[in-house]
Amino acid sequence: MDRTEFEEVVDEVIAELPEWVVDRIDNLHVVVEERPRPDQIQKHGNLLGLYEGVMLADRGDHYFGAMPDKITIYRQAHLRMRLSPVRLRKQIRKTVLHEIGHHLGMSDERLHEIGWG
């Protein structure tokens, strides 16, 4: 899957988010990169995606003027899984939803419960 198609899949996932999710998203930027930086791999291990920011649940009354939270989806990590095109699209969707769940303040356990894990 080339970069353009990969980005289109990410965009489709975002466009299909349930209204309850869209209503809660605040100050968030989603990007696609080829691979994580070496320091990110050292800190987190192999990554399919990464959420960086202040989860909604942790924002206080003084949260304003902050740089946007960032979700990065790593294309090469997904391609290394060598999934069929259908399964690859499902995995990209799962990764995007998982990272958005972190933005919303969901734990890994909760994300697994709702199928975003």
Summary of the structure (lengths in Angstrom):
residues: 117
radius of gyration: 14.3
end to end distance: 22.9
largest distance: 46.1
contacts: 302
relative contact order: 0.19
helix: 50%
strand: 14%
